[in-house]
Amino acid sequence: MNTAGTDTTLIRIESVSRSFDDVVALDAVSMEIRENEFFALLGPSGCGKTTLLRVLAGFEHPDSGSVAIGTQDLLSLPPNKRPVNMMFQSYALFPHMSVEKNVGYGLEREGRQKDEIGARVAEVLTTVGLTDKARTRPAQLSGGQRQRVALARAIIKRPRLLLLDEPLSALDRKIRAEMQLELKRLQHEVGITFVVVTHDQEEAMSMADRVAVMAAGRVQQLDTPMALYRNPGNLFVAGFIGASNLLAGSVEGGVFASANFGLIPGCGTPTGITAGHLVVRPEDVRIVAPSDGAITGVVADVQFHGAASSVIVDAAGIVPVTMTAMVTGMAAVRPGDHVGLVWDLGVVVEDSLK
């Protein structure tokens, strides 16, 4: 059973560009995707992630650049000859066919023997936990079960690469959370490289081994979820990945000078950055007495989430700034309280996109 991606490169994408009239969908995109990796392409609508997925599938051809799978030129192969399969957002199941017929359809089209088809269908239905639904039709299944059927149909041909286009968008919140865990488990179980396209940062961060954050047709940062969260490469990544407190300013002698509050302690100042934003995550902010705070303010609101509370503070500076602190359980402060805020961890990022 595979438990993690390897360091072996499966897909090598080099300087891939694609434009549609005056719209640049992909702008010299380069990245490597590893063998047995759960890889996410994350970004807002129009960032280029779906176009890149379609290039890998063979539904789009780039204007320039190259894509290789192992040592083979992927772009020279038609879609049906690529060791790649795709699971669509709509699932595209045949309503008149049973689950087992849907799953085995691709093998039937290849002219495989009935015994082989039956054995492989049984194997993959066991993997996705749908053995008891083999003769059921899609209309009789839940959304999560239909998603599993689509996944079974995609993996039965044993592709080296499985592409998933917003695979959980049709599911409600509770089922989405369950299927995030299920997809990760199945990816480990079958040992196939998964590339998922999503605009949901929580989904990407919870499932993927590595994430490529895209904007304006380019990769803004490619890293592990933890590295993206703790060390965002620019302001876009900091704002797109998780909640952030952002303070504009400049770096002077290795110290961050906020435009609103003057010199601010507790920040990382990467070499070469002279101006940008200080990024402080809410869970890193501590509420203290006003006299002990790096900055001070008045509590504007307290939002209780069960395991934690968000404390929103109108900070007192040259220009008003709202800061958020995340505290465990019920907060000890109330709206109108005067408080100080301190933190031990922050990072300065540049404002510009790559």
C-alpha positions as CSV (number, residue, x, y, z in Angstrom):
1,M,0.0,0.0,0.0
2,N,1.4,3.4,-1.1
3,T,1.5,5.9,1.8
4,A,3.1,8.9,0.1
5,G,4.4,10.3,-3.1
6,T,7.9,9.6,-4.2
7,D,10.7,11.9,-5.4
8,T,10.5,10.4,-8.9
9,T,9.1,12.8,-11.5
10,L,6.1,11.5,-13.4
11,I,5.0,14.6,-15.3
12,R,7.4,17.4,-16.5
13,I,5.7,20.6,-17.7
14,E,8.1,23.1,-19.3
15,S,7.2,26.6,-20.4
16,V,3.6,25.8,-21.5
17,S,1.6,28.7,-22.8
18,R,-1.9,28.8,-24.2
19,S,-4.0,31.9,-25.3
20,F,-7.5,32.2,-26.5
21,D,-7.7,35.3,-28.7
22,D,-6.4,38.1,-26.4
23,V,-6.8,36.1,-23.2
24,V,-3.6,34.5,-21.9
25,A,-4.8,31.3,-20.0
26,L,-1.3,29.9,-19.4
27,D,1.8,32.0,-19.4
28,A,5.0,29.9,-19.6
29,V,3.9,27.5,-16.9
30,S,6.6,25.0,-15.6
31,M,6.3,22.4,-12.9
32,E,7.0,18.8,-12.0
33,I,4.5,16.3,-10.7
34,R,5.8,13.3,-8.8
35,E,5.0,9.6,-9.1
36,N,2.1,8.5,-6.7
37,E,1.6,12.1,-5.6
38,F,-1.7,13.8,-4.7
39,F,-1.2,17.1,-6.5
40,A,-3.6,20.1,-6.5
41,L,-3.9,23.0,-8.9
42,L,-5.5,25.7,-6.9
43,G,-6.7,29.2,-7.8
44,P,-9.6,31.4,-8.6
45,S,-11.8,31.2,-11.8
46,G,-9.8,32.2,-14.8
47,C,-6.4,31.5,-13.4
48,G,-5.5,28.8,-15.9
49,K,-5.8,25.6,-13.8
50,T,-8.6,24.0,-15.9
51,T,-6.8,24.8,-19.1
52,L,-3.6,23.1,-17.8
53,L,-5.7,20.0,-16.8
54,R,-7.1,19.9,-20.3
55,V,-3.7,20.1,-21.8
56,L,-2.7,17.1,-19.7
57,A,-5.8,15.2,-20.8
58,G,-5.3,16.1,-24.5
59,F,-8.4,18.2,-24.9
60,E,-6.3,21.4,-25.5
61,H,-2.9,21.7,-27.2
62,P,-0.6,24.4,-26.0
63,D,0.7,27.2,-28.2
64,S,4.2,26.5,-27.0
65,G,6.1,24.4,-24.4
66,S,6.4,20.7,-23.7
67,V,4.8,18.0,-21.5
68,A,6.4,14.7,-20.8
69,I,5.2,11.7,-18.8
70,G,8.3,9.8,-17.8
71,T,10.5,9.9,-20.9
72,Q,7.5,10.0,-23.3
73,D,6.3,13.2,-25.1
74,L,2.7,13.4,-23.9
75,L,1.7,16.1,-26.4
76,S,2.4,13.8,-29.3
77,L,-0.2,11.3,-28.1
78,P,-4.0,11.6,-28.9
79,P,-6.2,11.6,-25.8
80,N,-7.3,8.0,-26.1
81,K,-3.6,6.8,-26.3
82,R,-2.4,8.6,-23.2
83,P,-1.9,6.7,-19.9
84,V,-4.2,9.3,-18.4
85,N,-7.8,9.3,-17.3
86,M,-10.1,12.1,-16.3
87,M,-13.0,12.2,-13.8
88,F,-15.4,15.0,-14.7
89,Q,-17.2,17.3,-12.3
90,S,-20.6,16.0,-13.5
91,Y,-19.5,12.4,-13.1
92,A,-21.1,11.6,-16.6
93,L,-22.5,8.3,-15.5
94,F,-24.8,6.3,-17.9
95,P,-28.2,6.4,-16.2
96,H,-29.5,3.3,-18.0
97,M,-26.5,1.1,-16.8
98,S,-25.9,-0.5,-13.5
99,V,-22.9,0.5,-11.4
100,E,-20.9,-2.6,-12.6
101,K,-21.8,-1.8,-16.2
102,N,-20.7,1.8,-15.8
103,V,-17.4,0.8,-14.2
104,G,-16.6,-1.8,-16.8
105,Y,-17.6,0.2,-19.8
106,G,-14.1,1.3,-20.7
107,L,-12.8,-2.2,-20.6
108,E,-15.7,-3.5,-22.8
109,R,-14.8,-0.8,-25.4
110,E,-11.3,-2.1,-25.4
111,G,-12.6,-5.6,-26.2
112,R,-11.4,-7.2,-23.0
113,Q,-12.6,-10.7,-22.1
114,K,-15.7,-11.0,-19.9
115,D,-13.8,-12.9,-17.2
116,E,-11.1,-10.2,-17.0
117,I,-13.7,-7.4,-16.9
118,G,-15.7,-9.1,-14.2
119,A,-12.6,-9.7,-12.0
120,R,-11.4,-6.1,-12.4
121,V,-14.8,-4.6,-11.8
122,A,-15.2,-6.7,-8.6
123,E,-11.7,-5.6,-7.5
124,V,-12.3,-1.9,-8.0
125,L,-15.8,-1.9,-6.4
126,T,-14.2,-3.5,-3.4
127,T,-11.6,-0.7,-3.3
128,V,-14.3,2.0,-3.4
129,G,-16.7,0.2,-1.0
130,L,-19.5,-0.3,-3.5
131,T,-19.6,-4.1,-3.9
132,D,-23.2,-4.2,-2.6
133,K,-24.3,-1.6,-5.2
134,A,-23.0,-3.5,-8.2
135,R,-26.4,-3.9,-9.8
136,T,-27.8,-0.6,-8.7
137,R,-28.4,2.3,-11.2
138,P,-27.0,5.8,-10.6
139,A,-30.3,7.4,-9.9
140,Q,-30.7,5.2,-6.8
141,L,-27.3,6.3,-5.3
142,S,-26.4,9.2,-3.1
143,G,-24.1,12.0,-4.4
144,G,-21.1,10.5,-2.6
145,Q,-21.8,7.0,-4.0
146,R,-22.1,8.4,-7.5
147,Q,-18.8,10.1,-7.0
148,R,-17.2,6.7,-6.0
149,V,-18.7,5.1,-9.1
150,A,-17.1,7.8,-11.3
151,L,-13.8,7.3,-9.5
152,A,-14.0,3.5,-9.9
153,R,-14.6,3.9,-13.7
154,A,-11.6,6.2,-13.9
155,I,-9.2,4.0,-12.1
156,I,-10.2,0.6,-13.5
157,K,-8.1,1.1,-16.6
158,R,-5.1,1.6,-14.4
159,P,-3.9,5.0,-15.7
160,R,-0.6,6.4,-14.5
161,L,-2.2,9.8,-14.0
162,L,-5.8,10.5,-12.9
163,L,-7.1,14.0,-13.5
164,L,-10.0,15.3,-11.3
165,D,-11.9,18.5,-12.2
166,E,-13.6,20.0,-9.1
167,P,-14.5,16.4,-8.0
168,L,-16.4,17.4,-4.8
169,S,-18.2,20.6,-5.9
170,A,-21.6,18.8,-6.3
171,L,-21.6,17.5,-2.8
172,D,-22.9,19.1,0.4
173,R,-20.5,20.3,3.1
174,K,-20.7,17.1,5.3
175,I,-20.3,14.7,2.4
176,R,-17.5,16.9,1.0
177,A,-15.5,16.5,4.2
178,E,-16.0,12.7,4.2
179,M,-15.0,12.4,0.5
180,Q,-11.9,14.5,1.0
181,L,-10.6,11.8,3.4
182,E,-12.0,9.0,1.1
183,L,-10.2,10.4,-2.0
184,K,-6.9,10.6,-0.1
185,R,-7.3,7.1,1.2
186,L,-8.2,5.7,-2.3
187,Q,-5.2,7.6,-3.9
188,H,-2.9,5.8,-1.4
189,E,-4.7,2.5,-2.0
190,V,-4.5,2.4,-5.8
191,G,-1.0,4.1,-6.0
192,I,-1.9,6.4,-8.9
193,T,-0.8,10.0,-9.3
194,F,-3.9,12.3,-8.7
195,V,-4.0,15.8,-10.1
196,V,-7.1,17.7,-8.8
197,V,-8.3,21.1,-9.9
198,T,-10.1,23.1,-7.3
199,H,-10.8,26.7,-6.3
200,D,-11.4,25.6,-2.7
201,Q,-8.2,26.2,-0.7
202,E,-9.4,24.1,2.3
203,E,-10.0,21.2,-0.1
204,A,-6.6,21.4,-1.6
205,M,-4.8,21.9,1.7
206,S,-6.5,18.9,3.3
207,M,-5.9,16.4,0.5
208,A,-2.8,17.3,-1.5
209,D,0.8,16.4,-0.9
210,R,1.8,19.5,-2.8
211,V,-0.2,22.5,-4.2
212,A,0.4,24.8,-7.1
213,V,-1.3,28.1,-6.5
214,M,-2.1,29.8,-9.8
215,A,-3.2,33.3,-10.7
216,A,-3.1,35.2,-14.0
217,G,-2.0,32.1,-15.9
218,R,1.1,31.6,-13.9
219,V,2.2,29.5,-10.9
220,Q,2.6,31.9,-8.0
221,Q,3.9,29.2,-5.6
222,L,4.3,25.4,-5.6
223,D,4.9,23.8,-2.2
224,T,3.5,21.7,0.6
225,P,0.3,22.9,2.3
226,M,2.2,23.8,5.5
227,A,4.9,25.7,3.6
228,L,2.3,27.7,1.6
229,Y,0.5,28.6,4.8
230,R,3.6,29.5,6.9
231,N,5.7,31.0,4.1
232,P,3.5,32.4,1.4
233,G,5.5,33.6,-1.7
234,N,3.6,36.9,-2.2
235,L,0.5,38.8,-1.1
236,F,-1.9,36.9,-3.4
237,V,-0.9,33.5,-1.9
238,A,-1.1,34.9,1.6
239,G,-4.6,36.1,1.0
240,F,-5.8,33.0,-0.9
241,I,-4.4,30.4,1.6
242,G,-6.2,30.7,4.9
243,A,-7.1,33.8,6.9
244,S,-4.5,36.5,7.4
245,N,-3.9,39.8,9.1
246,L,-2.2,42.1,6.6
247,L,-0.2,45.2,7.4
248,A,1.3,47.4,4.7
249,G,4.8,48.8,5.2
250,S,8.5,48.6,4.4
251,V,11.6,46.8,5.6
252,E,14.1,49.1,7.3
253,G,17.3,47.6,8.6
254,G,15.8,44.2,8.9
255,V,12.8,45.6,10.9
256,F,9.3,46.0,9.5
257,A,7.9,49.5,9.6
258,S,4.1,49.5,9.3
259,A,2.5,52.5,7.6
260,N,-0.1,52.4,10.3
261,F,1.8,51.6,13.5
262,G,5.5,52.3,13.1
263,L,8.1,49.6,13.9
264,I,6.6,46.2,14.3
265,P,8.4,43.3,16.1
266,G,7.9,39.6,15.5
267,C,8.3,39.2,11.8
268,G,10.5,37.5,9.2
269,T,12.1,39.9,6.7
270,P,13.3,37.9,3.6
271,T,16.4,39.3,1.9
272,G,15.6,41.5,-1.1
273,I,12.2,42.7,0.1
274,T,12.1,46.4,0.7
275,A,8.3,46.9,0.8
276,G,5.2,44.8,1.0
277,H,2.8,43.4,3.6
278,L,3.4,41.7,7.0
279,V,1.3,38.6,7.2
280,V,0.2,37.4,10.6
281,R,-2.1,34.4,11.0
282,P,-5.0,34.9,13.5
283,E,-3.9,31.9,15.6
284,D,-0.5,33.5,16.1
285,V,-2.0,36.7,17.7
286,R,-2.3,36.9,21.5
287,I,-4.5,39.2,23.4
288,V,-2.7,41.1,26.2
289,A,-3.1,44.2,28.3
290,P,-3.0,47.4,26.3
291,S,0.3,48.4,27.9
292,D,1.9,45.1,26.8
293,G,0.7,45.2,23.2
294,A,2.7,45.8,20.0
295,I,-0.4,47.5,18.9
296,T,-3.6,48.4,20.7
297,G,-7.3,48.6,19.9
298,V,-10.9,48.0,20.8
299,V,-12.7,44.7,20.5
300,A,-15.3,45.1,17.8
301,D,-16.8,41.6,17.7
302,V,-16.4,38.1,19.2
303,Q,-17.4,35.1,17.1
304,F,-17.7,31.8,18.8
305,H,-17.1,28.7,16.6
306,G,-17.2,26.0,19.2
307,A,-13.6,24.9,19.6
308,A,-12.3,28.4,19.1
309,S,-13.4,32.1,19.0
310,S,-12.4,34.9,16.6
311,V,-11.8,38.2,18.3
312,I,-12.0,41.1,15.8
313,V,-10.1,44.2,17.0
314,D,-10.3,47.7,15.6
315,A,-6.6,48.6,16.0
316,A,-5.6,52.1,16.8
317,G,-3.2,53.5,14.3
318,I,-2.8,56.4,11.8
319,V,-5.2,54.5,9.6
320,P,-7.8,52.2,11.1
321,V,-6.9,48.5,10.7
322,T,-9.0,45.5,11.7
323,M,-7.0,42.6,13.2
324,T,-8.3,39.2,14.1
325,A,-7.0,36.9,16.9
326,M,-8.1,33.2,17.1
327,V,-8.3,31.9,20.7
328,T,-9.2,28.5,22.1
329,G,-12.7,28.0,23.3
330,M,-14.7,31.0,24.6
331,A,-12.9,34.4,24.5
332,A,-12.4,36.2,27.8
333,V,-13.0,39.6,26.2
334,R,-16.1,41.4,25.0
335,P,-17.0,44.0,22.5
336,G,-15.8,47.4,23.7
337,D,-12.8,46.1,25.7
338,H,-9.5,47.9,25.2
339,V,-6.8,45.3,24.4
340,G,-3.2,44.9,23.2
341,L,-2.1,42.5,20.5
342,V,1.2,40.7,20.2
343,W,2.6,37.9,18.1
344,D,5.8,35.9,17.8
345,L,5.5,34.8,14.1
346,G,4.9,36.8,11.0
347,V,6.4,37.0,7.5
348,V,6.8,39.9,5.1
349,V,5.7,39.3,1.5
350,E,5.9,41.2,-1.8
351,D,2.7,42.6,-3.2
352,S,3.2,41.8,-6.9
353,L,2.2,38.6,-8.7
354,K,4.8,36.6,-10.5
